[in-house]
Amino acid sequence: MLNHRGLRLAAAFAGLAALLCGPDDPRGSAPDTSLREILLDPGDPAWAEAAPDTFLARFETSTGDFAIEVVRAWAPTGADRFHNLVRHGYYDDSRFHRTVPDFIVQWGLAGDPEVTAAWIDRTIPDDTLVVASNVRGTIAFAFTEPDTRTTQVYINVVDNSRLDDQGFPPFGRVVEGMDVVDRIYSGYGENSGGGVRRGDQSAIVAGGNEYLDREFPLLDRLIRATIEPPPPPTRSR
C-alpha cells in the first residue's frame, strides 16, 4: 500500500499527465485498446465533433517539431476532419511518405494497415470555395476527384497558388517550425509514395510502416500529433 507521501506523488504524476495531454486530447483518459477501436470505426460519433474556430496542432517528428494553426473558416469540412484525425491519434507513428523538392510534403496513410483500410474510402465533401491560397507553409487535403478527400494532407514548401484553381482549399498554415518541414527527407521524391493522382499507393496501404521502413528507410517519421489546449479565458477587471 502507498503511504501518504506515495499517494501525493501518485496524484502529482496523474495531474502532470493530464496537463500534458490536455482537455482536447482523448488519449489522456482512454486506454490504447479503446483508441484503436475508435480508429477502426470511422462511424463512431467521436469523429463528428466540429473543430474550434481556430486551433493549434503540434507535430513531433524525427527531424524536429512544427505547429500548424488551423482556421476553420477557410475550409470548415476539411478543418473538422483534420481536427478529429489529430485528436484521436490517426497520424501518430506514420511516415512522411511523399516529399517532393520545391513542391510539397505529404502524409496521411496510417502506419497500421488495418486503420488505413478502415479510412481509405471515408471521403468528405469538398470545401468548394478556396479562401486561402496555396502559398508556402499552407496545408490542404490531397484528393483525386471531386469529393474524394479522406486523410492525406500536404504542406506547400513553395508558392503553389496554381493549385487554387484546381480546387485544393488550404485549411491552415505552419506557424512554427517551417525550417523543420523544409528538412523532411525528400530524397525518394515520388518513388516512395506517389501522388494520389499519379502514383500507386497500394503497397503502402497494404503494408503500412513495415513496408515503408523496409523499402524506404530514410523517410522521416511523424511521431505524434496533438491539439494544443486553448488558452484560459482572460478575467475582466
N, C-alpha and C positions, 0 to 999 in steps of 0.2 A: 504493500500500500504506500501511496505517496504521503510524505509529511507536509506540513504547511508550506515549507519553502518549495517543495516539489510541485505542489498544486499551483503556487504563484507562478513558477517558471512555466508550467504547462499552459496556464492561462495566457501568459505573456506571448508564448510562441503561437498560440491559436490566434491571438489578436494580430500579431505580425503577419501571419499567413493571410488573414482576412484583408489587411491593408494592401498587401502585395497583389492579391487577386483583384480587389476592387469590387464594388457592388454590381457592376455590369458584366462581370466575368463569371459565368455559371460554373467554370471549372473550380471555383473556390469552395463549393459545397457539395458537388456531386462526385461520386467515385468514378474511376475511369470506365468501369463497365457501363454505367449509366450514360456517360458521354458517348461511348461507342454506339450504344443503342440509338441515341439521338442522331448521330452521324449517319447511321444506316437507314434512318427513316425520315426522308425529306418531307413527309406528310405530317410530321409531328407539329403540334401547334407552336412549339418553341421557335420554329423557323418563321413565324408570321409576324414577329414584332417589327413595328416601324422604327426606323433609325431616328435618333435625335436630329434636330435641325442642322447641327454641326457636331462633329466628334473627332477625336484623335485616335488613330490606330498606330500602335508601335510594333515594329518588326525587329526581332533579334535574328541575325543571320551569321553565317560562318565568316563573313568579311566585315561585320560591324552592324550597327543598328541605324535604322531610319524611321521616320514618322510621317504619316500621311494625314492631312486634315481633309475630312470629307464634308462637303457642302450638299446637303440633301436636295436643295432647290435646283441644283444643276442637273440632277438625274435621279429623281426620287426612287424609282423602281430598282435601279442599279445600286443606289446607296443602301436601300433596305437589305438587298441580297448580300452585299459586301459586309454590312454590319453584323448580320447573323452568322455568316461564314466565319468571320474573325472571332466573334464572342463564343462560338461553340467549338473552336479549335480545328476547323476543317483544314486550314493551311499549315497547321503545326507539323513539323518533321516532313516537309516536302522539299522539292528541288526547283531552282530557277532553270526550267528545262529549255527555255529558248531565249537566248540573249544575242541579239544581232547588233554588231557595232554600228554606230551612227543611226540607230533606229529605235529599238525598244528592248526592255527586259520584261519577260513574260513568265507567269507561273499560274498554278491553279488546278493541276491534276494532283489529287491526294496521294500521299505516299503509300497508303493502303489500297490495293486494287479493289477490294470489296467496297470501300467507301466511294471510290471513283465510279464504280459500276452503278451504285445507287443514285448518283447525281448526274451521270453523263447525259441523260435525256430530260433533266428537270429544268426546263427552259423558263425564262421570264420574258414578258413582252418588252418591246423596245421603249426606251425613252426617246420619243421621236424628235424632240427639239434639242439641238445641240446648243447649249447655253454657253459653256466654256470651251475654248479652243484646245486642240491637241498640241499645246506648246510643251516645251521641255519641262519635265517634272510632273506633268499631269498623269492621272491614272484613269483607265476606262476598261470596260469588258471587251474581250475578244469575241468575235462571232463569225459565222459563215454566211447565213442568210438572215433576212429579217425575222425577228422574234426567236432567235436561237441562242441568246446569251445563257450561259449556265454558271460556271465557276471560274473560268480562266480570265485573268486580268493582265494588263500590261502597263508599264510606265514608259512614257516617252522620254528618251535620253537626248533628243534633239527636237527642234521645232517640226512637228509632223502635222501642221494645221491642214495639210491636204486631206487628212483623214476626216475632217469635219464634214465635207460633202458626201462622204461615204457612210455617214450615219453612226459614227463612233462618238458617243457623248461622254466626256470625262465627268467623273463624279467627285473628284478630289485632286489634291496636289501634294507633292512631297514638300514638307516644311522644315524638316531636319534630316541631315544625312544624305543629301543628294550626291555627295562625293562617295558615299558607300555604294549607292546604286550604280554609280559610274564604274566602280571596281568589281562588280559582279562578273564572274568569269564569262567571257564571250568567245573563247577560242573555238568552240564547236559550231557557232553560228546556227544555221538552220538544221544542221545534221542531227543534233541531239533531240530536238523537239518538233521541228517543223511548225509552220503556222497552221492554225485550224483551217485556213482557207487553202493552203497549198501542200501541206505535209500529211503523212500517215502517222497518226499518233497511237495506233492500235497496240504497239509493243509497250508503250508507257502505260496505257490504260490497263493492259493485262498484267504487266509486271511490276508497276509502281517503282518504289525506291530500289528494290532489289535489281531490277533491270537497269535503271539509270546508273546506279552505283557501280555496276559491273561493266557496262559499256561506255559510260562517260564519267569516270571517277573524279574529274576535276570540277564538275558542276558545283556551284555554291549551294549551300543548304539554307532553307528557311526554317529556323529552329522553333520559333514561337511567335505568334501574333496575338496582341491583346488590345482591348479597348481601354483607353485611359479614363479613369473616373472623372466626371465633370467637377470643376472647382466648386467649393461650397458657396452658397449664396451670400452676398455681402449684406451686412447688417446696416439698416438705416439708423441714423442718429436722431 
